[in-house]
């Protein structure tokens, strides 16, 4: 029989996203990975000076995704502490 899926606590997710112990690594990962993805996805538009407001929003998300993935990876490694 399958176990029911336990949903994460939204407050705990917020605490994990801003936790000092995870933040440094997550910022380094998002800077490197986000910059590579930014160049791949938006480099041509920046060079052509064709960045719209929607594209800048997308560029911001390009950095947020690796940050969140890094936090999730760190929490998965410390599952008991993070309660994911």
Secondary structure, DSSP 8 states (H G I E B T S, - for coil): ---------HHHHHHHHH-HHHHHHHHHHHHHHHHHHHHHHHHHHHHTT---HHHHHHHHHHHHHHHHHHHHHHHHHTHHHH--
